[in-house]
Amino acid sequence: MIYQPTDQVLQKYARVLVRFALNSGRGVKKGEVVRVVAHESAKPLYFALQQEIMAAGAQMIGQYLPDDDERYNFSRAYFESAVPAQLDFFPKQYLKGLAEEIDHNIVILSEADKRALAGVEPKKIMRRGEAMKPLRQWLDKKENQGRFTWTIALYGTPAMAEEAGLSLEQYWREIQRACYLDKADSVNEWKMVYRAIEKTRSRLSKMPIEELYVKGSDVDLKITLGRSRRWMGGSGRNVPSFEVFTSPDWRGTEGWIRFNQPLYRYGNLIKGIELEFKEGRVVRSKAAENEKVLKEMIKTLGADKVGEFSLTDKRHSRIKKFMAETLYDENVGGPQGNTHIALGKSYADTYDGDPAKLKKKDWQKLGFNDSSVHTDMMSTTKREVTARLNDGSERVIYKNGQFTV
């Protein structure tokens, strides 16, 4: 019999997502509209979310998707069959109405096949992502106006557990620990840990940082923070999330970096990633496995620039094992913490002001990147991060896997 978490655990999980993660830690309000996207593997959590949303007096719009399996691999079949006109199709009226209707979005990751798109031509995958970009732009605009929030969470499947080298029960044990589902009041636990993260985030945001230097045996990288930046973390946008991050001025990225953690993206596994930057752009990229997918992703407009720089403090994270899923692996709290960057789209909420007031040219002037892609790449090796302040002095802000501010 396949392991399944108890109803009590799922109820706690749904409560964390609905009553905490949405509305930036405050939970949904009566009458608001919540869209829930999940595959059939996550049916038990999908049901628990429906019940929790209704109990909160909110409305639910569901997008319940079929799993990809050996007999019916919907994702692969689509890309193998799709001609350019189908890849470029964007149902504008339908998605515009959806974007206007919803107040919140919950996405549940629950892959039945971790490599459903292995062997599919990467150009097709990237082209489809470009076609769907307007929906993301509409929701970003709404989020910048304070009228939309979202969160992403995980529902463990046998395929996910197998990829991580764990039994399904062990995999779920990690989910429960990471999300405080092993505590009597999971929502309150999240509020307490985010208050601790907020102290670090606030201190970093108050520091007049101009540049960051990331040093280690597998990295020598300079990151230019840029004007009007702030650090973010603890907003509920991902569950779990223990990171503190910002979106730097992409134009000031120089140096090289390797990543010791594999990347599961676009239905493929990419290993041994190494990047070199010059004048803010990736000028050299390589991977030990699925290099073609990596290079095709970087060819996507804006995907050759940094959109995020992030650090995770090992004292905060409850994630102790490799989970074969970016949502968790970018937050793992091992002996040396976690460093990651993302290529592609920047986060507008890292602008230290009202993002709703900025126009496209303003974002460009500040060095915020725009792309249909946002791909996180992680490392858990020993790194030291030094900040150069605007008076020319330097201060170590991250060492031995934890913040020093």
N, C-alpha and C positions, 0 to 999 in steps of 0.2 A: 504494500500500500504506500502511495506517495505521501510524503510528509506534507502537512498543511498547518499553518499557525492557527491557534485557537481563535474562536470568535472574540474573546476578550482582548487578545492582542490586536486583532484587526480593528476592533472598535476604538482602542487607544490610538492606533495608527491614523485612522480616519479623523479622529478628534484633533490630533496634532496638526494635520493638514488643513482642516476646515476652520478650527477655532484658534489656531496660532499662525501657521505659515502664511495664510492669505491676509490681505490688508496689512502687510508689513508688521506682522507680529500681533495684530489685534483681532484677527479672525473675521469671518464674514458677518454682514449685517442682514437683518430681516429684509426680504424683498430683492436682495441682490441676485444676480444671475451667475452661476458657476458652471463652466464647461469642464467636463471630465473626459480625458482621452486615455483609453486603456485597451490592451489586447485581451483575448479570451483567457489567457493564462492567469490574468489578474482578477478574474471574476469575483472571488470572495472579497477582495478589497474594494472593487468597483461597487459591489452591493453595500458594503459598510459605508462607503462615501455617500452613496445615495441617501442612506438613512440619516447620516450625520448632517448632510446639507438640508434635508427636509426638517430635521429637528431644530435647526438654526433658523428656520423660517425663510430660507432662501430657495431659489429655483435652480434646477439642474438641467443642463443640456448635455447629453451624453454622446460620445463618439466611441462606439464599441467595435473593435477591429478583430479580424480573424488572425490566428497565429500562422506563422510560416512553418511548414513541416515538410517532410520528405515528399509527400504526395502532392500537397497543395502549398507551394512556395509562391504566395501572391506577389511579394516584393520582387523576386527574381523574374517571375513571368512578366511582370509589368515592364521592367527595364529591357528584357530580351525582346519583347514585342513592340515596344513603343517606337514610333517614328518621330522625327523632329517636331512636327506639329503637335503631337500628343505630349511630348516632353515639355513643350512651351505653353501648353494650355493652362490658363489661369481663370477659374470661374469667378470673375470679378464681382458680379452682383451678389452672388451667394456669400462669398467670403467678406465682402464689404458689410453686408447686413449682419453677419456673424460677429465681426469685429465691433460693430456699433452696439450689438445686443449684450455681449458678455461683460461682466465686471471683473471676473477672475478666471484663471485657467489652471487646472491641475493635470499634469501629465504623469502617468505611471509607466515606468520602464519595466518591461517583463518579456524579454526576448526568449522565444522558444527555440531559436536557432541563432547563435552568436555570429555565425558567418553566412547569413542568408544571402548576401550579395557577393560572396567570394567569386572572383572570376568575371563579374559583370564589368563592362567597360566603364572606367571611372568618369570619363567625359560625360556620359549619360547621367550619372548620379549628380554631378556638379551642375549640369545644365538644368536639371529639374529643380535643384535648390535655388538657382537664379530666378527661375520662373515664379517660384513661390515667395520671393522676397517682398513684394508689396504688402502681403498680409502681415509680415513681421514689422514693416514700417508703420502700418496703421496702428498696430498694437503698441509699438514703441512710443508713438506720438501720444496715444491715450495714457500710457504709463507715465510719460513725462508731465502730463497734465494732472497726475494724481488720481486718475479715474480707472486704473487697471492694475491688478497684481497677478502674479503667477507663482507656481511652485512645481518642482519636479521631485518625484520620489521613486522608490524601487520596490518591485514585488519579485522576490526570488523565484526562479524557475530551475528545473533540473539542469538545463543547458548552462545557465549562469553558474550554478554551483560546480558543475563538472569542470568548466573552464577555469575556475578559481582553485581547483583541487580540493574541494570540500564536499561533504555530503550535503544534501538539501537541508537537513536539520541544523548542521553546523553553520551553513550559510545564513539561515534565518536567525540563528543565535546572534550572529554578527549584526544583522539588521536591527534586531531588538535592542541590542546594547547601544548601537550607534544612534538610534532614534529615541532612546530613553523609554522604550516600551517595557522595560523590565522594572520600571519605577511605578509607584502607586498613582502619582499625578504627573504624567508625561509632559503635559502642557506647561505646568509650573517649572519642571526641570529645564525645559528649553528656555523659558524666560530668565532663569537664573544664569545659565551658561552664556546666554547672549548679553546679559548685563556685564559679565566678565570680559567678553570679547569687545564690548562697546568701549571699555576703558582703554584697551590697546588701540582700537580704531580711532578714538578721539585724540589720543596722544600723538599718533602718527599724523593725523590731519592738521594738528596745530604746529607741527614741526615745519619750518621753512625749507623743505627739501627741494634741491634742484636736480640732483642726480643720484642714482643708486648704482653701486658696484657690487656685482654678484661674483664671488670667487670660490673656487673649489677645484678638485682634481679634474673635473669634467665640465668646467664652465669658467669663462672669463668674459663677462658681459656688462656693458654699461647701459643703463636705462635712464632716459631723461624724463623726469616726472611731468614737466610742463606747467603752464600757468593754470590757475583756478581749478586745481585738483583736490579731491578729498579721497580718503580711504573708506571702503565700505566693508560690511560684514554683519551677519546677524539679522538680515532683513526678512528671512523666511523664504527667500527665492529658491533655495534648494533645501531638501531635508534628506539626509543630514548635511550641515555645512558648518565648518569650524574655521574657515579661511578668512583672512583679511586681505583685501585686494584693491587695486586701483587700475584705471586705464591710462597709461602714460602717453606722452607725446611720441607717436610712433617714429617721428623723424629723427629722434635722438638715440636710436638703438644701434649699438656697435658691439661687435665681438662674436663669440661662438658659445654654443651650449649643446650638451648631450643629455639625453633622457634615459634613465635606467628602467622606467616603467613602460610596458607595452600600451599601445593605444588601440582601443576598439572603436572604430568609426566607419560609417558608411558600409556596414555589414562586413567589414574586413578587420583583420588583426595586423597592426603595423608595429614592428619591433626595431629597436636600435636606432632611434631617430637622432640625427645630428643636424643642427642648423648654424649657418654663419650669416651675420648681418653686416651690412655696410650702408651707411647713410639711411638707416631705417628700414631697409628692405632685405629680404632673404636673397642672398647671392649664391648660396650653395646649400643644398639639402641632400641628405642621404638616409637610407634606412636599410637595415639588415634583412628585413622581410616586408614585402608589399611596398617597395619604394615607388612603384608606378602610381599607386593610389595617393601617396603623400605628395608627389610632384604635381599630379593633376589637381589636387586640392589647392596647392600653393599657386597654381596658374589662375585660379578663380579671382575675379576682380577684388582687390583689397586683401586677399588672403596671404600675401607675402609681407604683411606688416603686423606688428604686435598690437593686440587689442586689450590685453589684460596681463598684469603681473600680480602674482598671488603668493602668500606665505601662510602656512598652517602651523600653529603652535602645538607641539606634542602634548602639552599640559592640558589643552582643551579637548583635543580629539579623543573620541572613544573608539575609533576605528583602528584595529590592530592588525588586520590581515588583508592581504591582497584580495580584491573582490571581482576583478576583471570587468569593472564598470567605472567609467570616468567619474560619475557622481560621487562614488566612494573613494576611489583611488587618488583623486585630487585633494582629499581631506584626511588621508591616512596619517596617523600620529606615531610613526615609528621612532627609533632612537635619534634620528636626525631631522625629524619633522618632515615637511613637504614643501617643495618649491615648484611652482608651475607658471608657465606662460600660456597664453592663448593667441593663436594667429587669427586674424580676422576682425570681426566687429568689436568695437569698444562699447563699454557700458555708460550710458548717458547719465546715470545717477552718480557717477564719480565726478561729475562737474560740480564745483563748489558754488552753486547758485541755482537759479530756477531754469531747468533745462527747457521748459516750455517756451521760454522767451528767445531761445537761440534759433537762428535759421541755418540752413545747410552751409552757407559760406562761413558762418561763425564757428561751427564745429570743425570745418576744415582749417580755419585760421588757428585754432587751438591745438590742432594735431590729433583730434579724435578720429579714429579710423571707422570706415563704413564698409561692410561686406555682407554677403548672404551667408558667409561662413563664420563660425566661432568654434575653433578646435583647440581644446586644452591638451597640453602635453606636460607630463609630470615626472618628477625625480625625487627620490628619497635619500639621495646621497648627501654627504656632509657639505654644507655651503655656509658661507658667511656673507652677510649683506651689510655694506657700509653706505651711509647716506652722506652726501656732501651738501652742506647747508648753504644758504645764500650769502653768508658772511665768509665762506671759504673753509670753515671748519668741517671736520668729519666726525661721524659718530656711528659706531656699530649698532644696528637696530635688530639684528637677527643672528644668532649663533647657537650651535649645538642643538638645533631644532626648536628654539624658542625665542620669542621676542625679548629684547633687552631694554625696552623703553618703559 
